[in-house]
Amino acid sequence: MKTAQRKVLDFNGQNIYVGIDVHLKSWSVTVLSDILVLKKFSQIPQPEALYKFLVTNYPGASYHSVYEAGFCGFWIHERLTALGINNIVVNPADVPTKNSEKLRKTDLVDSGKLARSLRAGELKGIYTPNSVALEMRSLIRLKNSITKDMTRQKNRIKSQLRYLGVEIPLEYIEPHSRWSKRFIAWLKDVSMLTPSGRRALDIQIRHLEELRKQKLEMTRALRELGNTEQFRESLRLIMTIPGVGQATGMTFLSEICDISRFENAEQLAAYIGMIPMCNSSGEKDGTGDITVRKHAIMRSNLIETAWVAIRQDPAMSLFYMENCKRMIPSKAIVKVARKLVNRLFFVLKRRTEYVNGIVS
């Protein structure tokens, strides 16, 4: 009796591991089974195309995929997950890399590295906020970008004045007079030797005024967002901490998304980048400077907030001055920012207002 040839593929009970090196115009993909390298190829940048390939060639299998966090955000993750693929997004710095892969780096090498590490269980996915949280975060990040653009534009105007030999009157150099309406009016009346110089300065001033209007619009939008049910109570609580204003509070809440994902303040500090690097071995115990691994937006905001906190909170001011006795101010303020992390974690975790300390 002859046995009929089996023509239907069935991968039930088997795992398929997919490493994706994501780029704008194409994806490099490596597909592995538990023991074999099944396929390496490039495809169009669409999750649906990858899903179609997997179900056509490996039907019934359990699909697992990974890609590195980067310019593409998390929409790929959401669509892959919706298609039934167990996807994770990883920090590129956490992917184990061989020396040979550093010396011979290609897109297919990178995708193979991701697939191999995923199969070995060496990768841990980062937190992936949903699209709603990302859109709210984009509004707050845009305001921060506009603020930076304003600083750059002010520096361009001052640079142009210095280049042309125009001195700024002393009354406009004082901090409380800098970039006031009177100073802008003076800029508009500065005498130039040629119409070209006058026109160049006028264009620079109009650009600054437009950025100011945009920042005002963003501030109003931020205030409206802070009054929504999602942020209202949490924002009220953390603003009881000296130094924390609406902008800093909204930035913190939008970047963290969910405080419950941190078990303690130490984890939150590590995520932000408010912990020191260390190099300890045997009897040698070495602690270095603040870690280079950080959430850049949150760390810079917290350090700025710390400078405000030492002026508003006597306990923080005392803590800062004590640290200044044994280190430079730029390092002492980082210590203050680290204490702010503890306060933020306590207030949000306990859902209680902060009570100022008393200096005896």
Buried (B, 14 or more C-beta within 10 A) or exposed (E): EEEEEEEEEEBEEEBBBBBBBBBEEEBBBBBBBEEEEBBBEBBEBEBEEBBEBBBEBBEEBBBBBBBBBEEBBBEBBBBBBEBEBBBBBBEEEBBEBEEEBEEEEEBBBBBBBBBBBBBEEEBEBBEBBEEEBBEBBEBBBBBBEBBEBBEEBBEEBEEBBEEEEBEBEEEBEEEEEEBEEEBBEBBEEBEBEEEEBBEBBBEBBEBBEEBBEBBEEBBEBBEEBBEEEBBEEBBEBBBBBBBBEBBBBBBBBBBBBEBEEBEEBBEBBBBBBBBEEEEEEEEEEEEEEBBEEBBEBBBBBBBBBBBBBBEEBBBBBEBBEEBBEEEEEEEBBBBBBBBBBBBBBEBBBEEEEBEEEEEE
